[in-house]
Amino acid sequence: MESGHSKKRIAVIGLGAMGCAALLALARQGHQAEGFEQFRVGNDVGASGGRTRQHRLIYGEGSAYTSLLLRAQALWQQLEREQQTQLFWPGGFLTVGTPDSPWFQAVERSALQQQLPVERLSREQLRQRYPRLNIDADEQGLFDPAGGILLTHELLLASVAQAITLGARVHEAASVTAIHAAPQGPLLTINGEERQFDEVVVAAGAWSKTLLPGLPVASRRLGKSFHLGRESGFDTTRFPPTMRVTAGRPMWNTQPMPDGKTFKFFVGDAEIDEQKDPQIVATEASSALTGTLYQRLDRQMGEAVNGAHPAIIGGGTWPEAYTFDQAPLLGELRAHPHVWVAAGLSGHGFKLAPALGELLAQAIDHRVDLDRQWAIFSPARRFAEPTASYSR
Ligand SMILES: Cc1cc2nc3c(=O)[nH]c(=O)nc-3n(C[C@H](O)[C@H](O)[C@H](O)COP(=O)(O)OP(=O)(O)OC[C@H]3O[C@@H](n4cnc5c(N)ncnc54)[C@H](O)[C@@H]3O)c2cc1C
């Protein structure tokens, strides 16, 4: 317990990447933290499912994220030591695009502004180093050596294990159905029973809007397919996580699995459908929609990668909450004192979650003023028109 603040009873609703990170950060600060997950921790239903996530330090989304990304790295390294387990596979991250593409330029600008090491690669260098990628004649590469792959389920389970070691409690198959304001602090209905807390953190991903209907997020379905390399060259060194960002051409994204043989594939924009009900997203795995999505993934993978078996060997769709500017929502809700939101991670939040969880815990302890210092995440900010987006 750190001095200077009192121990509070704090509920965290939802134990995906965000909830697990918040629970651990609150436990580290000595609070009586309790996590509630409607399924199991490490489930494959929410946005944190699907085995792996890519990590990058050079961030086209804006330099404001760099300090958070560095902090997140330090936090999962600490967790690796505490839990004696590997959570991150280094190997770098590659951005491919034409030099005039806005996203390519944003990545280059971010490296320059933050003075981060980056390697610019010509098409010829790309072809020699990464023979499995099909690169167009006018495309180049930006290699971020600090990038790599995060093991999602391992990270969630390790966070929760560490939080429990520090005194947190975790309830699985515990569905929160309502949050009510009360003089002593928010009242939660959990599996039909009411419990009171001093503070409540809503980290329910795409389900957050079910609990807080006014929340400015839209739920979307993202699909990825798994493939098997037929030839060699699918290890992280020769086939690093890669994002193709050339304007006007399909955005795709490859991610090697730590086994060095299988990889994950994603196609941007067109494959994202608005979905109102995350529960539908979670249960539609075998529907016709998924079939259409798979056809598109299969076709695009064949164009982007060579030396892989044509068959899709697995995959799925996961519901994710997007804000209209694609920056997360992090802070206390003005209309609901003591109710905090940590949601809307908008397709790029896995790598940020540990740092966001820590910020939230510090804000609950009045050590950070989120509205002032991190206004870009304010749940009360005004949004412009919705923009197109994709997972990264
Ligand atoms: C396919 C895909 C690829 C992505 N790729 C990347 C990437 O490469 N890099 C990256 O950084 N980010 C990536 N992202 C984004 C990142 O994975 C998500 O932003 C992040 O995992 C969201 O975490 P979350 O905790 O907000 O949501 P979730 O993981 O969905 O967690 C919410 C949890 O809350 C639980 N819950 C919901 N309602 C209730 C309730 N009422 N009571 C109790 N429990 C409840 C749910 O069961 C769920 O477990 C990707 C996202 C997707 C979907």
The ligand as an SDF file (V2000), in Angstrom:
LIG
                    3D

 53 58  0  0  0  0  0  0  0  0999 V2000
   -9.0270   -9.1220  -34.5200 C   0  0  0  0  0  0  0  0  0  0  0  0
   -8.3610   -8.0320  -33.7450 C   0  0  0  0  0  0  0  0  0  0  0  0
   -7.0220   -7.7240  -33.9820 C   0  0  0  0  0  0  0  0  0  0  0  0
   -6.3860   -6.7440  -33.2380 C   0  0  0  0  0  0  0  0  0  0  0  0
   -5.0490   -6.4960  -33.4350 N   0  0  0  0  0  0  0  0  0  0  0  0
   -4.3880   -5.6990  -32.5550 C   0  0  0  0  0  0  0  0  0  0  0  0
   -2.9660   -5.6170  -32.5870 C   0  0  0  0  0  0  0  0  0  0  0  0
   -2.2960   -6.2690  -33.3910 O   0  0  0  0  0  0  0  0  0  0  0  0
   -2.3540   -4.8190  -31.6700 N   0  0  0  0  0  0  0  0  0  0  0  0
   -3.0550   -4.1300  -30.7150 C   0  0  0  0  0  0  0  0  0  0  0  0
   -2.4450   -3.4290  -29.9090 O   0  0  0  0  0  0  0  0  0  0  0  0
   -4.4060   -4.1910  -30.6760 N   0  0  0  0  0  0  0  0  0  0  0  0
   -5.0680   -4.9750  -31.5540 C   0  0  0  0  0  0  0  0  0  0  0  0
   -6.4300   -5.1020  -31.4740 N   0  0  0  0  0  0  0  0  0  0  0  0
   -7.1420   -4.3500  -30.4510 C   0  0  0  0  0  0  0  0  0  0  0  0
   -7.0820   -5.0000  -29.0820 C   0  0  0  0  0  0  0  0  0  0  0  0
   -6.9950   -6.3920  -29.1660 O   0  0  0  0  0  0  0  0  0  0  0  0
   -8.3120   -4.5770  -28.3170 C   0  0  0  0  0  0  0  0  0  0  0  0
   -8.3710   -3.1600  -28.3340 O   0  0  0  0  0  0  0  0  0  0  0  0
   -8.2830   -5.0260  -26.8650 C   0  0  0  0  0  0  0  0  0  0  0  0
   -8.0170   -6.3900  -26.7750 O   0  0  0  0  0  0  0  0  0  0  0  0
   -9.6300   -4.6860  -26.2320 C   0  0  0  0  0  0  0  0  0  0  0  0
   -9.6200   -5.1270  -24.9030 O   0  0  0  0  0  0  0  0  0  0  0  0
  -10.8590   -4.8460  -23.9810 P   0  0  0  0  0  0  0  0  0  0  0  0
  -10.4840   -5.3590  -22.6380 O   0  0  0  0  0  0  0  0  0  0  0  0
  -11.2930   -3.4400  -24.1320 O   0  0  0  0  0  0  0  0  0  0  0  0
  -12.0570   -5.7070  -24.5990 O   0  0  0  0  0  0  0  0  0  0  0  0
  -12.3360   -7.2770  -24.5490 P   0  0  0  0  0  0  0  0  0  0  0  0
  -11.1020   -8.0480  -24.7760 O   0  0  0  0  0  0  0  0  0  0  0  0
  -13.4830   -7.5390  -25.4580 O   0  0  0  0  0  0  0  0  0  0  0  0
  -12.7490   -7.5410  -23.0430 O   0  0  0  0  0  0  0  0  0  0  0  0
  -13.9960   -7.2330  -22.5300 C   0  0  0  0  0  0  0  0  0  0  0  0
  -14.3720   -8.3380  -21.5500 C   0  0  0  0  0  0  0  0  0  0  0  0
  -15.4890   -7.9220  -20.7940 O   0  0  0  0  0  0  0  0  0  0  0  0
  -16.3220   -9.0330  -20.5800 C   0  0  0  0  0  0  0  0  0  0  0  0
  -17.6530   -8.5150  -20.2900 N   0  0  0  0  0  0  0  0  0  0  0  0
  -18.4320   -7.8090  -21.1370 C   0  0  0  0  0  0  0  0  0  0  0  0
  -19.5810   -7.4430  -20.5430 N   0  0  0  0  0  0  0  0  0  0  0  0
  -19.5180   -7.9190  -19.2900 C   0  0  0  0  0  0  0  0  0  0  0  0
  -20.4270   -7.8570  -18.1840 C   0  0  0  0  0  0  0  0  0  0  0  0
  -21.5910   -7.2110  -18.2720 N   0  0  0  0  0  0  0  0  0  0  0  0
  -20.0780   -8.4740  -17.0200 N   0  0  0  0  0  0  0  0  0  0  0  0
  -18.8740   -9.1170  -16.9210 C   0  0  0  0  0  0  0  0  0  0  0  0
  -18.0010   -9.2080  -17.9450 N   0  0  0  0  0  0  0  0  0  0  0  0
  -18.3070   -8.6020  -19.1080 C   0  0  0  0  0  0  0  0  0  0  0  0
  -16.2260   -9.7860  -21.8930 C   0  0  0  0  0  0  0  0  0  0  0  0
  -16.6170  -11.1340  -21.7610 O   0  0  0  0  0  0  0  0  0  0  0  0
  -14.7470   -9.6300  -22.2410 C   0  0  0  0  0  0  0  0  0  0  0  0
  -13.9750  -10.6970  -21.7440 O   0  0  0  0  0  0  0  0  0  0  0  0
   -7.1100   -6.0400  -32.2480 C   0  0  0  0  0  0  0  0  0  0  0  0
   -8.4660   -6.3210  -32.0360 C   0  0  0  0  0  0  0  0  0  0  0  0
   -9.0790   -7.3090  -32.7650 C   0  0  0  0  0  0  0  0  0  0  0  0
  -10.5250   -7.6190  -32.4950 C   0  0  0  0  0  0  0  0  0  0  0  0
  1  2  1  0
  2  3  1  0
  2 52  2  0
  3  4  2  0
  4  5  1  0
  4 50  1  0
  5  6  2  0
  6  7  1  0
  6 13  1  0
  7  8  2  0
  7  9  1  0
  9 10  1  0
 10 11  2  0
 10 12  1  0
 12 13  2  0
 13 14  1  0
 14 15  1  0
 14 50  1  0
 15 16  1  0
 16 17  1  0
 16 18  1  0
 18 19  1  0
 18 20  1  0
 20 21  1  0
 20 22  1  0
 22 23  1  0
 23 24  1  0
 24 25  2  0
 24 26  1  0
 24 27  1  0
 27 28  1  0
 28 29  2  0
 28 30  1  0
 28 31  1  0
 31 32  1  0
 32 33  1  0
 33 34  1  0
 33 48  1  0
 34 35  1  0
 35 36  1  0
 35 46  1  0
 36 37  1  0
 36 45  1  0
 37 38  2  0
 38 39  1  0
 39 40  1  0
 39 45  2  0
 40 41  1  0
 40 42  2  0
 42 43  1  0
 43 44  2  0
 44 45  1  0
 46 47  1  0
 46 48  1  0
 48 49  1  0
 50 51  2  0
 51 52  1  0
 52 53  1  0
M  END
$$$$
